[in-house]
């Protein structure tokens, strides 16, 4: 097995032990991106000289010499973020040392490429980008998930073993789910966010997309600026919420997630109980309203009208639509937020984690991003926040873990959610599930990654 | 069928209401839009509109406010701060 096919921690250990040369690993990563990216459009830019300079100056940190990718949402000293868009709305962003960049640099990692993203972060599929759609390595006619589409595709294709994304309404967890990866949405405020283009956000967090939970622990710790100590996920109280979160999903999703939940329960001596929380019926719209209006401060009619046809019609229409949303709706969304936070706070006195499918259906096709559920056919962008938005709405951590493949061979994922500050418990639980399933799903790779 | 939702009967169809909302809203905001952009906006509102309007219909009288909410922590009321 080539080193690039091994985990982030294995790569770090091999380089630290002198068993691998960091310069050669970097060259190999650039070569692999060159080989595999045409089919996936996961990486929108590489900068070999900058990467080599990073390596030359890299301190001997926990990720010394390890190549990683970073979402096009984060500025770098040599490149301003593009947000997957042809034009910016508002002041043009500038290059700079974003928090995630600094964290990676200080850990000794090497940023080997900027990863594609859904235009303006406004989608859960990744099928729209000024750089062209990113593609799912499991089926290149399908969406890799968004808005951290490139990070998902790059890690699943083994171009890199880890990538830094951002999650405002599920944008790390959707690509993790669609691409068969582990993706952690941290507790709000726990991971580095400096330099983000929405500094006033109350929903967006930086976070890791990796193959498995130990790698997410390693990269997540770098982004948190602290070591995330491993613990014991034994005897957890696991809450499941009956209703649409489980029932309005495709059968393959529901079955795989149920199996995983049973496995996790048995492996950890945990208990599962049915629970519920207040405000559930409004989580979807409230999370979208808050998450998708926080960045409107710099938007004006003139700036919207200045957008040309190289910005997607969807983006031009959505920006206009957002200008029409009544203020009362935003105020009501904040009330839902308060209601959900209070309800979850009480609920987490009774349970340690909540569990339900990350997404209701596997990755949709790029040419038709709708998903067919028992209740109806929906755009994936509409229904996905029903599953994932609560974590951003409330500020709590959530993790998506791969738990199977659909009959079409597409990844299926389970989401675990915990109380504020209990990110480590989610990692512990995910690791317990990996051990109990003998790493079947975290080690599964698309054919393209074995090429 | 009463035809109460048919144009000309004092109550516009949902589609006509949506069109009026979008066009007048854009006009008031000083925003021009191409026909295809308006079509997309209407399609988006058709999807999100019901949830949006259901939310706006809620009173939420019983929910205490969370002033200065800190998303990194559990909620606290003004008295608890």
HADDOCK unambig.tbl for C-alpha pairs under 7 A between the chains (distance, minus, plus):
assign (segid A and resid 187 and name CA) (segid B and resid 72 and name CA) 6.09 0.50 0.50
assign (segid A and resid 188 and name CA) (segid B and resid 71 and name CA) 5.90 0.50 0.50
assign (segid A and resid 188 and name CA) (segid B and resid 72 and name CA) 4.78 0.50 0.50
assign (segid A and resid 189 and name CA) (segid B and resid 72 and name CA) 5.62 0.50 0.50
assign (segid A and resid 202 and name CA) (segid B and resid 71 and name CA) 6.67 0.50 0.50
assign (segid A and resid 282 and name CA) (segid B and resid 55 and name CA) 6.72 0.50 0.50
assign (segid A and resid 285 and name CA) (segid B and resid 51 and name CA) 6.20 0.50 0.50
assign (segid A and resid 285 and name CA) (segid B and resid 52 and name CA) 6.46 0.50 0.50
assign (segid A and resid 301 and name CA) (segid B and resid 29 and name CA) 6.98 0.50 0.50
assign (segid A and resid 301 and name CA) (segid B and resid 30 and name CA) 6.38 0.50 0.50
assign (segid A and resid 301 and name CA) (segid B and resid 31 and name CA) 5.53 0.50 0.50
assign (segid A and resid 313 and name CA) (segid B and resid 37 and name CA) 6.33 0.50 0.50
assign (segid A and resid 314 and name CA) (segid B and resid 40 and name CA) 6.82 0.50 0.50
assign (segid A and resid 317 and name CA) (segid B and resid 37 and name CA) 5.17 0.50 0.50
assign (segid A and resid 317 and name CA) (segid B and resid 38 and name CA) 6.99 0.50 0.50
assign (segid A and resid 317 and name CA) (segid B and resid 40 and name CA) 6.05 0.50 0.50
assign (segid A and resid 317 and name CA) (segid B and resid 41 and name CA) 5.37 0.50 0.50
assign (segid A and resid 318 and name CA) (segid B and resid 41 and name CA) 6.64 0.50 0.50
assign (segid A and resid 321 and name CA) (segid B and resid 41 and name CA) 5.95 0.50 0.50
assign (segid A and resid 324 and name CA) (segid B and resid 25 and name CA) 5.94 0.50 0.50
assign (segid A and resid 328 and name CA) (segid B and resid 56 and name CA) 6.80 0.50 0.50
assign (segid A and resid 329 and name CA) (segid B and resid 52 and name CA) 6.88 0.50 0.50
assign (segid A and resid 329 and name CA) (segid B and resid 55 and name CA) 6.87 0.50 0.50
assign (segid A and resid 329 and name CA) (segid B and resid 56 and name CA) 5.59 0.50 0.50
assign (segid A and resid 332 and name CA) (segid B and resid 55 and name CA) 6.67 0.50 0.50
assign (segid A and resid 332 and name CA) (segid B and resid 56 and name CA) 6.52 0.50 0.50
assign (segid A and resid 338 and name CA) (segid B and resid 65 and name CA) 6.88 0.50 0.50
assign (segid A and resid 338 and name CA) (segid B and resid 66 and name CA) 6.36 0.50 0.50
assign (segid A and resid 339 and name CA) (segid B and resid 63 and name CA) 6.31 0.50 0.50
assign (segid A and resid 341 and name CA) (segid B and resid 74 and name CA) 6.98 0.50 0.50
assign (segid A and resid 341 and name CA) (segid B and resid 75 and name CA) 6.23 0.50 0.50
assign (segid A and resid 342 and name CA) (segid B and resid 75 and name CA) 6.15 0.50 0.50
assign (segid A and resid 345 and name CA) (segid B and resid 74 and name CA) 6.20 0.50 0.50
assign (segid A and resid 394 and name CA) (segid B and resid 71 and name CA) 6.40 0.50 0.50
assign (segid A and resid 395 and name CA) (segid B and resid 71 and name CA) 4.68 0.50 0.50
assign (segid A and resid 395 and name CA) (segid B and resid 72 and name CA) 5.75 0.50 0.50
assign (segid A and resid 420 and name CA) (segid B and resid 72 and name CA) 6.47 0.50 0.50
assign (segid A and resid 420 and name CA) (segid B and resid 73 and name CA) 5.77 0.50 0.50
assign (segid A and resid 420 and name CA) (segid B and resid 74 and name CA) 6.48 0.50 0.50
